[in-house]
């Protein structure tokens, strides 16, 4: 991935978003970053110009890359090679990744930047949502949910791309245990209000309420 995003948007205090359209994949690739000094966390990072990067990273920052799944390496390797930023991923993503992470986490682990890992299996190997209670609560999702169509809004990953669509939708119910207002995506723009209510409505419309949360890790 060689094309660089040139603009970074701040959607909440110390919370950033940027995106780039991929001609190869025919979809929008989106990324987020959260700053909790002295740490900065990049989630599924699309390449950024240095001027854009400097809007996020301070001179004394310790930076980390967190991957939501095995498919979202994106610019992670470049950041590690050029800026010595370590890569973290869920242990279930290891076998499917093209590169080795510096560290692997599991469900409920506390991560750099004050984030918490929430494993939501079913979409892609190692699928993880990251949660921070800051700013009313924010969840950063990978492939399990997308927000690419302004009219449709938040939607599940199409079944044809998911490892187990039913498991993925049921896994997402784990998020309802957390309080959050905002949600970022690996594909699509952030939702900055009522994200939990929208997720609840989506899950209800899918019929996932019929299954027990206990069925999911």
N, C-alpha and C positions, 0 to 999 in steps of 0.2 A: 504494500500500500504506500504510494509515493506522494499522492496529492495531499496538500496541507489545507486544513481549515484556517481561516485568517481572522475570524471573529469569535469572541467568547462573550456569552451573555450571563449576567448575574441575575438569577431568578429568585434568590433569597440571600440574606446575609451569609457571606462566606460559602456560598453555594453557586456553582457555575455549570454552564451547559454549552455545548457546541455540536455541530453536525456537518456532515459532508455527504453528498450524493455519490454512490458508487455506480459507475457505468458497468462495471463487471458484474455486480450482484443485482443491479437494477432496483436498488432500494436506498433509502436514507440510513446512514450510519450515525448514531448519536452517542454522545459521551457526557459524563458528568464528573465534577470534581468537588470535593468538600475540604475546607480548610479549618483545621482545629489546631492552631499554632502550639508547638512548632511543626506539626505534621500536616501534610497535604496528601490527599488520596485521589488518584485518578481511576475512574471506573470505565473499563472497556475503551481505552483512549484511541480516538481517531487522531492522526498526526496534526500537530499544531505548529504554526510558525513561531519563531522564538519570541516575537513581540507579543503574540497572543499568550504564549506560555508564561511570560513575565507578569501578566495580569493576575495569574493564579499563584505562582510560586514566588515567595520572598527569598531574600539572600540567605536567611538562616533556616529555611524550611527543610524538613526531612520528608522526602516524597516516597510514595508507594504506589504501585499499580495493583488494583484488585480486578480480577476477571469474574464475570457473572457465569461464564460457562466455557467449555473447551473450544468453542468456535470464535471467541471474541478476543483473540490475541492482538489483532490490529497492529497498533504501533508499539506494543509492549516491549518487544525485543529491541527495537531501535532506542527506546527510552532507557533500557537497561545498558545497552552497549555504549550509548553516547553520554548518558547522564548518571549512570550507575544507580538507576532506580530499580529496586527489587520488585519482583512479580509474585503475587500471591493468587492462589486458585483453590477451589474446593478439591479435596482428596479424590472425589469421584470423577473429576475431570482429567486426572493425570494420564490415564491410558489413552485418551483421545486427543491430547494436545500435541502439537507439532514441536513445541519447545518445552523445556523443563522450567517449572516455576522455582523460585528461591525458597518458597515455603508453601505449605498446604494447610488449609483449615478445614474444620468440620462444622456441622450445624450447631448454632448457639455460641460459637466462639466470639470473643471480643477481639476486634481488629484495630489496626491503626486508624487514627482520626475519630476514635470514639464510636465506630460502626460496629454493628452486630450482624453476623452471618445467619441467614435463614435459608436452609436448604429446601428447595421446592422442586423435587424430582419430577420428571415426566416430559419436559420440553426438549432439553439438550443435556448432554453429559455434564454433570457437576452444576446444574442450574441452581443459582443462588441469588437471593435478594439481599441487599444490604440496607440496614435500618439505622437511622439516627433520630433521637428525640428532639434534636434542635429544630427551631423554627416551626414548632407545632407538630413535628414529626415528618420525616421524609423517608420514602422507600425508593431504592434504585433497583429496577428490574432489568433482566436481560432479554431472553427470547420468549419467556412465558406469556408476556403481554406486549402489545405494540400499540402505538398511537399515531398511525400514519395517515388516517383519513379524517379530516376535520369534521365531516358530517357524521361519520359513524362513531368517532371517538375511540376510547379505549377498547381493545378487542383482544381475544385470545390469539396466540400463534396459530395460523392455519393448521388443521389436522395433518396435512400431508408433510409438514416439516417437523412435527413433534414425534418423539420416541414413543410416548404413550399419552395421547390427548386427555383421556379420562383422568389418569393419575396427575397430570399437570394441573388440570382445573381444580381437582380436589386439594392438591398441595397448596394452591394459592389461598385456600381458606386459613392457612396458618397465619397469614398476614393480618387477619381480622383480630388477632389477639393483641395487636399493637395499635397505638394511637398515632395517626398520621393524617396530615392535610395534603401533602404534596407527593408526587411520584415522578421519577425520571425514567426514561426508557433508553434501551440500546437502539431502538428504531422508532423515532418520533419525538415530538416536543414534550416538555414537561407539563404535567397538570399541577397547577399551583393552588388549587382550592378544592375541597370536597373529594379528594382522591379516594379515601376509604369508602365514602358513600357510593361513589361510582363503581368501585370494585364490588361492593356488596350487591349492588343492583345487577351487575354483569353476572356474578355467580348465581344469583337467584334466577335470572333468566335462562341460565344454562342448565338448570336442574341439578347442579352439583350439591345442593342442600340435601338431596336424598341420601347421600352417602355419609358415613361417619368420618369425622376428623381422625379418629383412631386408625383408620386405614392408611394414613399417610405418616411417614417418618416425622 
